Amino acid sequence: MEKGKLIFVTGGVRSGKSSFAEELATDWSRELDANLHYIACGVPSDKEMRQRITRHQENRSIASINWKTWECPTNLQRISSNFSKQDILVLDCATTLLNNYLFDQNINDSSVVMNYMLTDIFSLQEASSGVIVVSNEVMQDVPHQASVTRKYQYILGNVHQNIVEWADAAYLVESGIPVCKKGGAENERDNDPGNCF
């Protein structure tokens, strides 16, 4: 079976990365006449997370296209059979998925966590017309002294590199402005970020 497209969108906290990914998915779904699916990895574990989840839900509810939301904190490959080549997926987000494996599932082996995450993402890519993976850019800081944070940075950095290696396009969103980092030099001169791939 032919793999769907893979797009990676990363950025700092409140950079506009999720909004950009949703806009990109919406435009893409109109172009292909495809269904939109939002795979939410967030677990409402505290007040801040509940507020973030509510904000994202409200944004999707006022969108011009209907979204089907899947609440799935781990083991995303188990829902991949629900998708077809008529579906565009937004996975939000890789850092939350990592948190869930490390801290909720208590998986300590870095290679096992990376394998789970990449299996999740690539199974969604294979099942759908395309998947947009949203992540947080926490790798620009110096390695942290705490071993748990260093491990987190190590895993996330390696997962990011693997995704980008296989991605058709990759974006870094800063202050609401998406910058195409991979996807075609001729399109980087074009002001339309959706033309990156």
C-alpha positions in Angstrom: 0.0 0.0 0.0 1.3 3.5 -0.9 2.2 5.6 2.1 0.4 8.9 2.6 2.3 12.2 2.9 4.0 13.1 6.1 4.3 16.7 7.2 6.1 17.8 10.4 5.2 21.1 12.1 7.2 22.2 15.2 7.6 25.4 17.1 7.8 26.8 20.6 5.0 27.2 23.2 2.2 29.4 21.8 4.0 29.8 18.5 0.9 29.1 16.4 2.0 25.6 15.3 -1.3 23.8 16.0 -3.4 26.5 14.3 -1.0 26.4 11.3 -1.3 22.5 11.2 -5.1 22.7 11.3 -5.2 25.3 8.5 -2.8 23.3 6.4 -4.9 20.1 6.9 -8.1 22.0 6.1 -6.7 23.4 2.8 -5.3 19.9 2.0 -8.7 18.2 2.7 -10.5 20.7 0.5 -8.0 20.0 -2.3 -8.5 16.2 -2.0 -12.1 16.3 -0.9 -10.9 14.3 2.2 -12.1 13.8 5.7 -10.4 15.6 8.6 -9.3 13.7 11.7 -7.7 15.2 14.8 -5.7 12.7 17.0 -5.4 14.3 20.4 -2.7 12.8 22.7 -3.3 15.2 25.6 -4.6 13.9 28.9 -6.4 16.5 31.1 -4.1 15.9 34.0 -4.2 19.5 35.4 -5.9 22.8 35.0 -3.5 24.2 32.3 -3.8 21.0 30.2 -7.7 21.1 30.5 -7.7 24.7 29.3 -5.4 23.8 26.4 -7.6 20.9 25.4 -10.7 23.0 25.6 -9.1 25.8 23.5 -8.1 23.4 20.8 -11.6 21.8 20.8 -13.3 25.2 20.5 -11.0 26.2 17.6 -12.0 23.0 15.7 -15.7 23.4 16.5 -15.8 26.8 14.7 -13.8 25.6 11.7 -15.5 25.6 8.3 -14.9 21.9 8.0 -16.0 19.2 10.4 -13.2 17.4 12.4 -13.6 13.9 13.9 -11.5 13.8 17.1 -9.8 10.7 18.4 -8.6 10.9 22.1 -5.7 8.5 22.0 -2.8 9.1 24.5 -0.6 6.1 23.4 -0.5 3.1 21.0 -1.9 5.1 18.0 -1.3 2.2 15.6 -4.4 0.5 17.2 -6.7 3.2 15.6 -4.9 3.2 12.2 -7.4 0.7 10.7 -10.1 3.3 11.1 -8.5 5.5 8.4 -8.3 5.3 4.6 -6.8 7.2 1.7 -9.8 9.6 2.0 -8.5 10.9 5.4 -6.1 13.6 6.4 -4.9 13.3 10.0 -3.4 15.9 12.4 -1.5 14.3 15.3 -1.2 16.8 18.2 1.4 16.3 19.6 4.6 14.3 19.6 5.9 15.8 22.9 2.6 14.8 24.6 2.9 11.3 23.1 6.4 11.1 24.5 5.2 12.3 28.0 2.5 9.6 28.0 4.9 6.8 27.2 7.6 7.9 29.6 5.5 9.0 32.6 2.1 7.4 32.3 3.2 4.1 30.8 6.5 4.2 32.8 8.6 3.0 29.9 12.2 3.7 30.8 14.0 2.2 27.8 14.7 5.1 25.3 14.9 2.8 22.3 11.6 1.2 23.2 9.9 4.6 23.5 11.3 5.8 20.2 10.2 2.6 18.5 6.6 3.0 19.9 6.4 6.6 18.8 7.8 6.0 15.3 5.6 2.9 14.8 2.6 5.1 15.8 3.4 7.8 13.4 4.3 5.6 10.4 1.3 3.4 10.9 -1.0 6.5 10.6 0.9 7.7 7.6 0.5 4.3 5.9 -3.2 4.1 6.6 -4.2 7.6 5.5 -3.8 10.1 2.6 -1.5 12.0 4.9 -0.6 12.9 8.5 0.6 16.2 9.9 2.6 15.7 13.1 2.7 18.6 15.5 5.5 18.8 18.0 7.2 21.3 20.4 10.7 22.7 19.8 12.4 22.0 23.1 15.7 21.0 21.6 17.2 24.5 21.3 18.1 24.6 25.0 21.4 23.3 26.3 21.2 19.7 27.6 19.5 19.8 31.1 21.4 18.7 34.2 18.5 16.5 35.4 18.8 13.0 33.9 15.1 12.6 33.2 15.1 15.9 31.2 18.3 14.9 29.3 16.6 11.6 28.4 13.5 13.4 27.3 15.6 15.7 25.1 17.5 12.8 23.7 14.4 10.8 22.7 12.5 13.8 21.3 15.5 15.0 19.3 16.0 11.5 17.7 12.2 11.2 17.0 12.2 14.6 15.3 15.2 13.7 13.2 13.6 10.4 12.1 10.3 12.1 11.3 12.0 14.9 9.3 14.1 12.4 7.4 11.0 10.7 6.1 8.8 13.8 5.9 7.6 15.3 2.6 7.7 18.7 4.2 8.8 20.2 7.5 7.9 23.6 9.1 9.2 25.6 12.0 6.5 28.1 13.3 7.8 31.2 15.1 5.5 33.9 16.3 2.7 32.6 14.0 4.9 32.6 10.9 5.6 29.2 9.4 9.0 28.8 7.9 9.4 25.9 5.4 12.6 23.9 6.4 12.1 21.0 4.0 9.9 20.4 1.0 11.3 22.1 -2.1 13.6 25.1 -2.6 11.4 26.5 -5.4 8.5 26.8 -3.1 10.4 28.5 -0.3 10.4 31.7 -2.4 6.6 31.4 -2.6 4.8 33.2 0.2 2.1 30.5 0.4 3.4 28.1 3.1 0.9 25.4 1.9 3.1 25.2 -1.3 6.1 23.9 0.6 5.5 20.3 -0.5 
